[in-house]
């Protein structure tokens, strides 16, 4: 006599054998995922430089893959949530996946050195894939220096374009005159080392010659620096291709530290006045 337990064991063994045979007959045996041939670098387009956006550039030396999300892990930049991309990447030397990056975490007046960074990509059928980025990384060092430098300056002073702007005639053209305001937040000397315009709009101080443009000495609370905008880059190619028409860089030093790069934020009203200046100077001339 065969016991009930023995009979159940025989039935399980038989069912398993039949299932395996069916899978093999139907070609249903699961194969391991193919090895990926992905590598990553970091780049930034010119149009993204003022937007806190960069590109994880992927190289694929193998079969097509489908990337669903991408994330940058690059301390001291704050790690943001994965960015959806939903992109099929065929064999190619480079595909740029654009994504925002976090603000740098900085301590005191020092600029930290970025450690090795990596990108994480979510590849359909493979899950999360960690891709090391080249190290040391010149782009990461520049981004961290800009972020931390701006934080150093903004803790010490508010350097901004003033609120009052006047359109006047100067020579054979109109200009827009106003001020750059330097207002203290912390003790120490604040130096506006230099300021510049864009390809289309020139920004220059009215009185100062050379550099530094202005100094807020310890004990002073505020300095107003007279400046003017002039539309001068009226070449049709420049007007059509300019990516940073309204980006105006300046460099500010705090105490004995090296000057740091920043760009002036524009109010909607000032941006509109500058656009009118461009239209009246360049487009009517053409």
C-alpha positions as CSV (number, residue, x, y, z in Angstrom):
1,X,0.0,0.0,0.0
2,X,1.2,3.6,-0.8
3,X,0.6,6.0,2.0
4,X,-1.3,9.3,1.4
5,X,1.8,11.3,2.0
6,X,3.8,9.3,-0.5
7,X,1.1,9.6,-3.1
8,X,1.0,13.4,-2.7
9,X,4.8,13.6,-3.1
10,X,4.6,11.6,-6.3
11,X,1.9,13.9,-7.7
12,X,3.9,17.0,-7.0
13,X,7.0,15.5,-8.7
14,X,4.9,14.5,-11.7
15,X,3.3,18.0,-12.0
16,X,6.7,19.7,-11.8
17,X,8.2,17.4,-14.5
18,X,5.3,18.1,-16.8
19,X,5.6,21.9,-16.2
20,X,9.3,22.0,-17.0
21,X,8.8,19.9,-20.1
22,X,6.0,22.2,-21.3
23,X,8.2,25.3,-20.7
24,X,11.1,23.8,-22.7
25,X,8.8,22.7,-25.5
26,X,7.3,26.1,-25.8
27,X,10.6,28.0,-25.6
28,X,9.6,29.4,-22.2
29,X,12.9,29.1,-20.4
30,X,13.9,32.5,-19.0
31,X,17.2,33.9,-20.2
32,X,19.5,36.2,-18.2
33,X,19.4,39.9,-19.2
34,X,22.0,40.8,-21.8
35,X,25.0,42.7,-20.5
36,X,24.7,46.4,-20.8
37,X,27.3,48.5,-22.7
38,X,26.5,51.9,-21.2
39,X,28.8,54.6,-20.0
40,X,28.2,58.2,-18.8
41,X,29.8,61.6,-18.8
42,X,28.5,65.0,-17.7
43,X,27.9,68.0,-19.9
44,X,26.1,71.3,-19.9
45,X,24.5,73.2,-22.9
46,X,25.1,76.9,-23.0
47,X,21.3,77.6,-22.8
48,X,21.2,75.6,-19.5
49,X,24.0,77.4,-17.7
50,X,21.7,79.9,-15.9
51,X,18.9,77.4,-15.3
52,X,20.5,74.9,-13.0
53,X,20.2,72.2,-15.7
54,X,22.8,69.8,-17.0
55,X,23.0,66.7,-19.1
56,X,23.9,63.1,-18.3
57,X,25.4,62.0,-21.6
58,X,25.1,58.3,-22.2
59,X,27.2,56.3,-24.7
60,X,25.7,52.9,-25.8
61,X,28.1,50.4,-27.5
62,X,25.6,47.6,-27.4
63,X,22.0,46.8,-28.4
64,X,19.2,49.3,-27.9
65,X,18.0,49.9,-24.3
66,X,15.1,51.8,-22.9
67,X,15.9,54.3,-20.2
68,X,13.0,55.2,-18.0
69,X,14.6,57.6,-15.4
70,X,17.9,59.1,-14.6
71,X,19.4,60.6,-11.4
72,X,22.6,62.4,-10.6
73,X,24.4,61.6,-7.4
74,X,27.2,64.2,-7.1
75,X,27.9,65.6,-3.7
76,X,28.1,68.4,-2.5
77,X,25.2,69.0,-5.0
78,X,22.0,68.1,-3.4
79,X,20.6,64.8,-4.9
80,X,17.2,65.4,-6.5
81,X,14.5,62.8,-7.2
82,X,15.0,60.7,-10.4
83,X,14.0,62.6,-13.6
84,X,11.6,60.7,-16.0
85,X,13.1,60.5,-19.5
86,X,11.4,57.5,-21.2
87,X,13.9,57.3,-24.0
88,X,15.1,54.5,-26.3
89,X,18.9,54.6,-26.7
90,X,20.2,52.8,-29.7
91,X,23.9,52.2,-30.4
92,X,25.3,55.7,-30.3
93,X,28.4,57.7,-29.1
94,X,26.2,60.2,-27.2
95,X,22.7,61.0,-26.1
96,X,22.1,63.9,-23.7
97,X,19.5,63.4,-21.0
98,X,18.8,66.8,-19.5
99,X,17.8,67.1,-15.8
100,X,17.9,69.8,-13.0
101,X,20.6,69.5,-10.4
102,X,20.5,70.5,-6.8
103,X,22.1,73.4,-5.0
104,X,25.5,72.8,-3.5
105,X,25.8,72.3,0.2
106,X,28.7,74.6,1.3
107,X,30.3,75.2,4.7
108,X,31.6,78.7,5.6
109,X,33.8,80.5,3.1
110,X,35.5,77.4,1.6
111,X,34.8,75.8,-1.7
112,X,34.6,72.0,-1.3
113,X,36.2,69.6,-3.7
114,X,33.7,67.3,-5.3
115,X,34.2,63.6,-4.6
116,X,33.7,60.9,-7.3
117,X,30.1,61.1,-8.7
118,X,27.8,58.8,-10.6
119,X,24.6,58.6,-12.4
120,X,21.8,56.1,-11.8
121,X,19.7,55.1,-14.8
122,X,16.6,52.9,-14.7
123,X,16.8,50.6,-17.7
124,X,13.8,48.5,-18.6
125,X,14.5,44.9,-18.0
126,X,17.6,45.6,-15.9
127,X,16.4,47.9,-13.1
128,X,18.8,50.4,-11.5
129,X,22.2,50.7,-13.1
130,X,25.0,52.7,-11.5
131,X,27.3,54.5,-14.0
132,X,30.4,56.2,-12.7
133,X,31.3,59.6,-14.0
134,X,34.8,60.7,-14.9
135,X,36.8,62.0,-11.9
136,X,38.1,64.6,-11.3
137,X,35.3,66.4,-13.1
138,X,35.9,69.9,-14.4
139,X,32.3,70.7,-14.9
140,X,31.3,69.6,-11.4
141,X,34.1,71.7,-9.9
142,X,32.9,74.7,-11.8
143,X,29.2,74.2,-10.7
144,X,30.2,73.8,-7.1
145,X,32.5,76.8,-7.2
146,X,29.7,78.9,-8.7
147,X,27.1,77.8,-6.2
148,X,29.2,78.1,-3.1
149,X,30.8,81.4,-4.3
150,X,27.3,82.9,-4.8
151,X,26.3,81.7,-1.3
152,X,29.4,83.4,0.2
153,X,28.6,86.7,-1.5
154,X,24.8,86.6,-0.7
155,X,25.5,86.0,3.0
156,X,27.7,89.2,3.0
157,X,25.8,91.5,0.7
158,X,22.9,92.1,-1.6
159,X,24.2,93.1,-5.0
160,X,21.4,93.9,-7.4
161,X,20.1,96.0,-10.2
162,X,18.2,99.1,-8.9
163,X,14.5,99.7,-9.4
164,X,14.6,103.1,-11.2
165,X,15.7,103.1,-14.9
166,X,15.5,106.1,-17.3
167,X,15.7,106.1,-21.1
168,X,17.9,108.9,-22.3
169,X,19.6,109.9,-25.5
170,X,23.4,109.5,-25.6
171,X,25.2,110.5,-28.8
172,X,23.4,108.9,-31.7
173,X,21.4,106.3,-29.7
174,X,19.2,105.7,-26.7
175,X,20.5,104.2,-23.5
176,X,18.9,102.9,-20.3
177,X,20.4,104.4,-17.1
178,X,20.0,103.2,-13.6
179,X,22.1,101.8,-10.7
180,X,23.7,98.7,-9.3
181,X,23.0,98.6,-5.6
182,X,25.5,97.1,-3.1
183,X,23.9,96.7,0.3
184,X,25.6,95.2,3.3
185,X,24.4,92.1,5.2
186,X,27.6,91.3,7.2
187,X,30.8,93.1,8.3
188,X,33.8,93.4,6.0
189,X,34.8,95.0,2.7
190,X,32.6,94.1,-0.4
191,X,34.2,94.6,-3.8
192,X,32.3,94.8,-7.1
193,X,35.3,93.7,-9.1
194,X,33.7,93.7,-12.6
195,X,30.4,93.6,-14.5
196,X,29.6,92.8,-18.1
197,X,26.8,92.8,-20.6
198,X,25.7,90.2,-23.2
199,X,26.2,89.8,-26.9
200,X,23.4,92.2,-27.5
201,X,23.3,94.5,-24.5
202,X,26.4,96.3,-23.1
203,X,26.3,97.0,-19.4
204,X,29.0,99.4,-18.1
205,X,29.5,101.8,-15.1
206,X,29.1,105.5,-16.0
207,X,31.9,106.8,-13.8
208,X,34.4,104.1,-12.9
209,X,37.3,103.2,-15.2
210,X,38.8,99.8,-15.0
211,X,38.4,97.5,-12.0
212,X,37.3,97.3,-9.3
213,X,34.0,99.0,-10.3
214,X,33.1,99.9,-6.7
215,X,34.0,99.1,-3.1
216,X,31.7,99.0,-0.1
217,X,34.1,99.7,2.8
218,X,33.7,98.3,6.2
219,X,31.4,100.8,8.1
220,X,29.4,101.7,4.9
221,X,25.9,100.2,4.6
222,X,25.2,100.9,0.9
223,X,26.7,102.1,-2.4
224,X,24.7,103.0,-5.5
225,X,26.8,102.6,-8.7
226,X,25.5,104.5,-11.8
227,X,25.4,102.2,-14.9
228,X,23.9,102.2,-18.3
229,X,22.6,99.6,-20.8
230,X,23.3,100.1,-24.5
231,X,22.0,97.9,-27.4
232,X,24.9,97.5,-29.7
233,X,24.9,93.9,-31.0
234,X,22.5,94.5,-33.8
235,X,24.0,91.9,-36.2
236,X,21.0,89.7,-37.5
237,X,22.9,86.5,-36.7
238,X,23.6,87.7,-33.1
239,X,20.0,88.7,-32.6
240,X,18.8,85.3,-33.9
241,X,21.3,83.1,-32.1
242,X,21.9,84.9,-28.7
243,X,21.2,82.4,-25.9
244,X,22.0,84.8,-23.0
245,X,20.6,88.1,-24.1
246,X,19.5,89.0,-20.6
247,X,22.3,87.4,-18.6
248,X,24.6,90.0,-17.0
249,X,27.5,88.5,-15.1
250,X,29.4,90.3,-12.3
251,X,32.1,89.3,-9.9
252,X,32.0,90.2,-6.2
253,X,34.7,89.7,-3.6
254,X,34.1,89.5,0.2
255,X,37.0,90.6,2.4
256,X,40.3,89.1,1.0
257,X,38.6,86.2,-0.8
258,X,38.8,86.0,-4.5
259,X,35.8,87.5,-6.5
260,X,33.0,85.1,-7.2
261,X,30.8,85.0,-10.3
262,X,27.1,85.8,-10.1
263,X,24.4,87.0,-12.6
264,X,21.9,89.7,-11.9
265,X,18.2,88.7,-11.7
266,X,15.9,90.9,-13.8
267,X,12.5,92.1,-12.8
268,X,9.8,91.7,-15.6
269,X,9.6,95.4,-15.9
270,X,13.3,95.9,-16.5
271,X,13.4,93.0,-19.0
272,X,10.6,94.6,-20.9
273,X,12.4,97.9,-21.0
274,X,15.6,96.2,-22.2
275,X,13.6,94.4,-24.9
276,X,12.1,97.7,-26.0
277,X,15.6,99.2,-26.2
278,X,16.8,96.3,-28.4
279,X,13.7,96.7,-30.7
280,X,14.0,100.4,-31.0
281,X,17.8,100.4,-31.6
282,X,18.3,97.2,-33.7
283,X,15.1,96.3,-35.4
284,X,14.1,99.9,-36.5
285,X,17.7,100.4,-37.7
286,X,17.3,97.3,-39.9
